[in-house]
Amino acid sequence: MNQHLNYHQSKLQELQASLLEDAGVQLLVLREDLNHPFVSGNKWWKLKYNLEEAQKLGHDTLLTFGGAFSNHIYATAAAAKDVGLKSIGIIRGEKNLPLNPTLEFAESCGMQLHFVSREDYRKKTESHFVDQLKNRFGNFYLIPEGGTNALAIKGCAEFAKEKIRPIDCTHVCLPVGTGGTMAGLISGLEGKPKVVGFSVLKGGSFLKDEIESLLGSSTHHNWEIQSDYHFGGYAKQTPELIDFIGKMKQEHNLALDQVYTGKMMFGIFDLIKMGSFNRGSIVLVIHTGGLQGSGI
C-alpha cells in the first residue's frame, strides 16, 4: 500500500519593526519550515508528487544528486524513509570522515551514499552516466539535483493555490536556487500577486531564462528575479549576513539559514529601506525551510 508524506500545518507570522511602520509595509512570513520536521519548506511540495509517482510505477528505490551539505539530499532521505522507500544519494566530491551532520542524517535514514568526482558529477544528466548508475544499483526512480522537474513544479503550484492564494498580499518573496519552486508559484498564482525571487547564486540572471523554460507557454509575467543579494555566491556568506540572521532570531524569533532564507530576508529589508515597495504593500515571505544547513 502506498504511503503518503506527513504534512504539519504551517503558520503565518507578522514581523513588527519601526522600519516597516515608517515605510508603510506589512511583512508576513509563511512558516513552511514547520510543515515537516525533516522534509521542510518547499522540499515537501517538490517531493510530494515525485514520491507518489515512484510508488505508482512500482519503484522501491529513489536516487538523487547533491553536494555534501545539500538540503535536498537531507530531505529526500527523510522522505523516502517516511513513505517506506529505499534511497541512494550521489554525492559530489570525496568522502570525508567523519561525515558532516547532513550526510550523517541521510545515512541514518537508510540512504546509501555514493561519492563521485566533481568531473563525473557534471555528467549527472547524461543518459550514459545514468545507465552506469542503473548497472551498479539496479532499477530506481530518479529525482534531479535540487528536486526540480515537472512533478515538483506541479506540487509547488498546488502549494500556491492552497496556501498562498487565501492570503491577502501584494507581493510573494522567496529564495531561488534551481528555479523550480518559483516556476510553480508563478504558475499556481496566475499573475497575482507579484512574485519576487532572490537568487542565492552569483550571476543569477540566467535564472530568468531557466524559469521561463520551466514555465513553457505560460503567459504570466508578473514576476522578477533580484540578483544583488547572493553575498558572493552559493553557500557564501559575510559577517554582515550572519549578524543580520542573528538579529532576526533575537528580535523576531525567526530562524533563517545563510544559504537561502537569510539572503532573501536581508534583500527584502534592504529593498524596503530603499523604498522599493509602495506604501500599503503587503509582502508575504515564504520560509522555505533548509535550517538543517544553518548550524543553528
N, C-alpha and C positions, 0 to 999 in steps of 0.2 A: 504494500500500500504506500502511495506517495505521501511524504511528509512535507509540511509547509514551514517556512521560516517564521518564527515567532516575531510579532511586532508589539512594541511597547509604545503607548501613546506619548507623543512629544508635547511640549508646552510652548506657549507664547510669552516671551519676556520683554517688557518695555524698559529701555535704558533711560535713566534720568541724568542729565548733565547740563550745566549752565551754557555750554556751547550750543547744545540742541535748542534750549529755550531761546537764546539770543538769535539763532538762525531761523527759528520758527519751524523746525523739522522734528517730526516724530520718528523715533528709531525703534523698531520692533525686531526681535530675534526669534526665529522659529527654531526651537531647540531639537532638531532632528538627531543631534548627538545622543539623545536619550532614548531613541527608538529601539535600540537593542544593546545589550552590554558589550558585545564584541563586533557585531556587523552593523556599525552605527552610521547614521547620516545617509548620504547618497549611496553608499555601498549597498545598503539594504535594498534600495529601489533598483539599482543596477543589476543586482544578482537575482532578484525575485523571479523574473520570467526565465532567466537562464537556468536556474535550478529546476523549475517546472519542466522546461524543455528537455533537460538532461534526463529527468526521470521518465518523461513521456516516451523518449526514444530508447529507453531501456538501458541507459548507461549507469554504471555503478561507480564511476571514477571521473572526477574533474581534473583537468590540467590547465594551469595558467602560468603567467610570467610576472616577474617583478624584481626589484632591487632588494638589497638586504634590509631596508627599513620600510618596505612597501606596505601602505595601509591596505592595499588590495590583496596582497598575499595573506596578511593577518585576517582580513575579513572573510576571504574565500575559505581558508582553513576552518574557521569557526562555523561558517555557513554550511559547509559540507558535513561537518560533524553534527550540526543541528538537525539536518534532514536525513542523516544516515548514509551519506556517500563517502567514498574514499577521495583523497585529493593528492595531487602532485604539484609541487611548485618548482618551476625552472628559474633558478636564481642567478642574476647577473654577477659575475666575479668569483673570486676564490672563496673557498670555505675557510672561515676563521673561527677557531675555538678559543674560549667558549663562545657559543652562538649568542648574538645580541638578543635582547628581550623579544623583539618582533619574531625572529626566526625560532627562538626557543618556544614561544607560544604556539606558532604554527605547527611545529613538530609535536607539541603536547596535544594538539587537536587531531593528530594522526596524519598530518601532511607529510608526504615523502619529499624531501628536499633534494634537488639535483642541481649542482653548481656547474655553470658553463662559463667559458671565457667571454670577455666583452665582444670579441670578434664573432664568436658563434651566436651570442645573444642577439646581435644585429640581424641575424638570419631568421628570427622568430616568426616572421610572416611568410617565409618562403616554403613552398609545398614540400620540397625535398628534405628540408630540415624537420618539418612536422612528421614526414614519413619516417625519418630516422627515430624520432621520439616514439612513434607507434610501434616500430620494430623493437624498441627497447622496453617499453612499458605496456604494450598491448593496446587495446581499444580504449578511448577516453573521449569525454566531451570537452572541447577546447573553448576556453574563455580568453579573449585577448588581454594583453597587458592593460592594466587600469580598468578592465571590465567593459570597455566601450564597444558595443555592437548594436544592431537593430533592436534586440530584445532589451538591452539596457536603456535605450532611448525610450522604448515603449513604457518601461517601468517609471522612468523619470517624468514622462508626460502624464502618466496616471497620478503621480505624486503632485504635479502641478494642478491637475483638475480637482483632486480630492482635498489637498491640504492647503494650497496657496490661494486658489480662486475664492474661497469663502472669506478671506481676509481682505479688508478694505485697505488698499495701498496704492501708491503711485509708481513705486519702483521695487524691483526684486533684485537683490545683490547676492552673488555667490562667488567663491573662488573657482578658478578654472585651471585644469591640468590638460586632460586629453580633449575636452570639449563635449563629451557625451552627455553629461548632466545638463549643461546649458542648452544643448540642442533639444533635449527632452522637455525642458521647461518652456522654451520658446514655442515648441510645438503644442504643448498642453495648454499654455496660456492664451494662444491665438491672438497675439498682438496687444493684449492689455494685461497687466501694466507693463512698463518698460523693464527689460531685463538687462542688468549691468554685470558683466563678468570681469573679475580681477585676475589677470594672468599671473600665475606663480612662476612662469618660465621667462627667462631672458629672451628678448626678441619674440615676444608673444604675438606679434602682428600676424604671424602665419595662422593663428587660431581662427581668425575671421574666415579664412578660406576653408579651414577644416570644418568649422561649424556649418558653413553654407553647404559644404559637401554632404555632411551628415543630415542636413535638413532636406536635401534633394529639391523637390519642386515647390517647397514651402513659399508662401507669399508674405510671410510675417517678417517685417524688417525693423520692428520697434525694439532694437537691442544694440548693445555696443560692448566692446572689449576695452578695459583700462589696462595699459601695459607698463605703467610707470611705478608699480609697487611690487616688483619681484625681488628687491633687496639683493641683487647680484646674481639671481638665477635660482633654479630649482634646489630646494633644501638649503640655500644660502641664507645667512642671517646677519644682522648687525646688532650692536649694543642698543641702538635706538629702538629696534623692533622688539628685542627681548624686554626692554624697560616698559614699552607700551603694553605688551602682553601681561606683564606683572601688574601693571596698574589696572587693567581690565578685570583681572582676577580679584584684586584687592577692593576696587571701588564698585564693581558690579556683580561680583561673584560669578563671573563668566570666564570659564577656562577656554583658552584658544591655543592652537598649535602654531609653531613658527614656520611650517611648510605651506599651509593653506589658509586657515581661517584668520590667523594673526595678521597676515599681509593684507587680506581683504578688509578687515576691520580698520586697520591703520589707514588704508586708502579711503575708506568711507569717511572717517573723521577728518582726514586731510581735505577731501572734496567739500565737506560741509564748511570747514574753515574758509575755503576759497569761495564760498557762495555758489557752488555748482548745482546745489539743489534749491529750487524755488521755495519761498516761504509757503507753508501749508503742505509741503511734501510729506508723505508717509512712506518711509523707507523700510522695507521688510528684508531682513538679512537671513539667509539660510545657513544655519550652522551645520556644516556637512560632516561633522564628526572628525575622526582621524586623530583623536587625542592620544592614542597609543604611542605615536611617534614624537610626542612633545616633551617627554621627560617630566611631565607634570605629576 
